Amino acid sequence: MVNQLNGKYKVKNTAIRNFIFTIRILEQEIQTPILYTYIPREENQLADSLVKKELTPELSPA
């Protein structure tokens, strides 16, 4: 995602393209340069754990 936001890679997925379009609008509204930096999972354990928590389906009580 960072590479798409920085314009390094093309955005082919429609959902991601719409998301980036929304980001661009918000960037223009705040009128401040923004730099997106890729941080590998290994170096950002908090973010990785939060993503895993959201993506892991909760077990329903028996």
N, C-alpha and C positions, 0 to 999 in steps of 0.2 A: 504494500500500500504506500509506503514511504516513497518508493521509486516512482510510482504513478503520480503522487502529489508533487514531486520534484520535477516531473516531466521527462524522466529518464526512460520510462517504459510507457507504451501505449495502453490505454484503458479499453479493453475489449468487452468486458462484462457490463451489461446495461445497468444493473443495480449499482455497481461500483461507480460507473460513469455518472449516474444521477447523484450519488453521494458526493463525488468530487465536485460536481457542478454546484451543489449546495455549499460546499466548503469554500469554493471560489467566491461565491456571493458574500459569504460571511467575511472573508478576507478583505474584500473591497469595502465593506461596511466599517471595519475597524481601521482601515487605512494605515496599517503597520506591516512592514515586511515580516514574513514568517519563514523560518527555516525548519524543515522537517528532517530529523535525524533518525536513522535506523539504529536500534539497539537490539542486539541478539537476545533471545530468550535467556540464555545462560547468564547474561549480565543484568537481567531485570526479572528477578524471581517473583517479586510482588505482582507485577502485571501478568506474568505467566500464570500464577496461581489464580488470579481473579478471572482470567479468560477460561481456564480449565473449570473453575467453579460454575461459570455460566453455561458452558458447553456440556457439562456432565449432567445427564438427567437424574433428577432426584428419585430416590427409591421411595415408592409409596408404602405406607404402613400396612403390615399384614393383617 
